Amino acid sequence: LIALLGLQLYFAARVAAMAVVAPQSTSFQRSEAWRLATEKGSVRWRQQWVGYRQISDNLKRAVIASEDDGFTNHDGVDWDALEKAWEKNAKAEQKAANQRPAAKAAPGKPAPKPPKVVGGSTITQQLAKNLFLSGERTLLRKGQEFVLTLMLEHLLSKQRILEIYLNSVEWGEGVFGAEAAAQHYFRKPASQLSAYEAARLAVMLPRPRYYEKLPNSGYLASRAEVIAGRMGGAQLP
C-alpha cells in the first residue's frame, strides 16, 4: 500500500510539473523508439513542440469532433461513450461466438475474424495512457489510467491537456505531434492547416501507421469530409 501510494504521488508530481514544463517524451514514444531501433536498426523521428496558439484551430476542432466531442464538458471520462462501447463490444463478441461452431463444422471455411474492439476513451484518457502506461489490456492498467485521468483533469487546464495531446500523439511511424504531422503530410506548419487537412489528420489517429501507407484510402477521404462537416459544433477550451 505504501509503495502504491508513493507511485501515485510520483505520478501526481509529474502531472503537476506539466502545467509549466512540456514532457520530453511519453511512455508510448519510448516504446516506439525501442521497437524501431530493434526492428529496423535505426530510429527516424519527427517531433517539434509548438504552443497552443501555434496549432490551427481547425486541427483542434477536428480532433475533438473525431475523438471526443464532449471534451470541454466531461471530467475526463465520458461514461455514456464507455457504455455504448461496452454494448458494441459485447454484441460483436456474441456474434463471433455464434459463428465459431459453424466454422468448426466446415473445415474448409475460413475462420471468423476476431471481433473488432471499439474504444470509448476520451482525449484525457488517451493522454494518460500514452504518457505513463504500457499498451497491455488489464484491469489493473485500466484502473491506473482512470486515476491518472483524474489527476490530469484536476491539475491541468483543458487547454493544456489538449496542447500536450496534440504535441505528443502519433501520426505515423516516428511522426509525433501536430507540427511534425503537418510538415510530413502537407509540407506546411501546423498553424496553417485547412479544415479538410485537419480532418484527414484527425481521422488517422486511431490507426496512423496504417493510413500513412494508404494516403489514397477512400474511407480516409470520406470520413474526413464527415469530420470536416462536424467541426463547426466542436467547442474549444
N, C-alpha and C positions, 0 to 999 in steps of 0.2 A: 504493500500500500504506500509506503514511504517512497519507494522507487517510482511508482506510478504518479504520485503527486509531484515528485521532483521533475518528471518528464513533462507534465502539464505546465509547470511553472517555467520550464525551459522554452516550451512552445509559446507560452504567453509573452515571454520576454522577446522572443524572435519576432512575433507578430507586432508587438508594440513598437519595436525599432523600425519596422517597415513604414510607420507613419511618416518618417523623415528620411530613411535610408532605403534605397532600392535594393532588392535582393540580387546578389551577384549571379545566382543560379538557383534552379529548383531541383528537387529530387528527381523529377522526371527527366529533366535535361541532363543531369549527371548520368542517369542510367542509359540514356540515348547516346551520350558521348562514349560510354564504355562499350555499348553494342557496336557502334560504328568503328571504334578502334579495334575491337576483336574480330569483327566480321570482314571489314574492308581494309584494315591496316592503317587507316588514316581517318581523321575527323574533319569533314568540311562543314564549317559552322558559319551561320549568318545570324547576327543579332545586334541591334543597336537600340539602346533605351532612348525613348523620346517622351517628353512631358505630355500631360493630358491634353493640353491645348494644341499640341503639335500632331494630334491624331484627328483625322477628319471626323466630324460629327456623323457623316454618312456611315463610317465603319462602326462607330459606337451604336448607332441606331440599328444597323443591320445585325450585329452580333446579339443585341438584346432581343430583337424581333425573332431571330432564328433560334437562339439558345435559351432565353429566359425572359419572356415578355413581362413577367411580374417583378423584375429585378429591383426596381426602385421602391416597391411596396412590401415585399416579404422580409422576414427576419433572418434570411439565409437559407431557409428550407421552404420549398413550395409543396405543401402537403397534398394539395389537390393533384399536382402533376405526379407526385410519387404514387398516389393511389391509382391513378389512371395507368401508369407504367406497370404497376403490380398486376392490375387486372389484365392488361395486354399480354404480359409475360406468362401469366397463368393460363390464358386461353391458348397461347402458342405452344406451351409445354403440353397441354392436354391434346391438342391437335397432333403433335408429334408422337405422343404416346399411343394415340389411336391408329397411327399409320404403321407403327413398328410391327404389330402382328401380321399385317398384310405383307410387309416386306420380307418377313421371315418365311411366310408361306410360299413366296415366289422368289427362289434363289437368284434367278436371272435379273430380277427387277432391281434398279439402283436403290440404295438405302436412302431413306428420307433425310432431308437436310436437318441439321440441328436447329432448334427454334431460335429465332432472332431475338436477342435480349434488348429491350427498349429501356433507355435510362430516363430518370426524372430529376437528374441533378441540376441544381442552379449554377449560375456563374460562380458564386461564392464557394459552393461545394467543390466544383471543378478546380478552383484555385487552391483550396485547402489540400486536395488530393495531390495536385501537381507539385505544390511547394514542399510538402513534407513526407508523403506516403508512397508506398510501392503500389504496383498495379494489381496485386492479388485481390481476389474477391472473398473476403471472410467477414464474419460478423464483427470480429474484433477490430479489423481495419475500418469497417463502416462506422463503428461506434466512435473510433478516434476521429474520423472525418467529421462527424456531427459536432464533436467538441471543438475541433479546430475551426469549423464553420462559425460557431457561436463566438469564438474568440475574434475572428476576423470582423464579424459584424459589429461587435461591441467596442473594438479597439481602433478600427479604421473607418473612415467615411466610405460611403458607397462610391464616391468618385475615385478615391484612392484604390479601392478594391478593383474597380473596372480598369484603372490605369495599370496596375500591376498585372492583371489578367491579360490585357491586350499587348503588354510588352514581353510576356513570357510564354504565351500559348504557342503550340506547334502549328506551323502552316506548311510543312513539307519536311523532307529528310534533311535535318540540320538547319532548318529555317525556323527561327523563333522570333515572335514579336511582330507587331504591325509594320514597323519600318522595314524590316528585312523582307516581309511578305510583299509589301508594296513594290519594293525595288526588284525583287525576284520575279514577280509575275507581270508587273506593269511598267517597270523602269521609271518610277516616279516616287516622291516621298509620300508617306502615309497621310500627310496633311492635304494632299491633292486628289485623293481617291474620289471617283464619281460614285453616284448611288449604285449603279449596276456593278461596278468593280468591287465595291464594298460588299454587296450582296453575294457575289461569287466567292469572295474570301470567307464570308460567314458560313456559307453552305459547305465549304470544305472542312470546317472544323471537326466534325465527328470522325472523318477519315482523310486527313490531309495528305498522307503519303500515297494513298490510293488515287485521289483526284489529281495529285501532282502529275501522275503518269497518264491521266486521261483528260487533258485540257479541253478536248472537243466533246466531252460527255454531254449527251442530250439531257440527261437528268440534271446535271450541274447547271446547264443553261436555263432549263425550265423552272427549276427550283429557285434559282437566283431571281428570276422575274417575279415569282410569288413573294419572296422575301422583300424585294425592292418595293412591291406594292403595299407591304405591311409596315414599312419603315416609318411612315408618317405618324403612326399611332404609338411608336416606341418612345417612352419617357426617358430622358437623360438625367442622371444625378447632377 
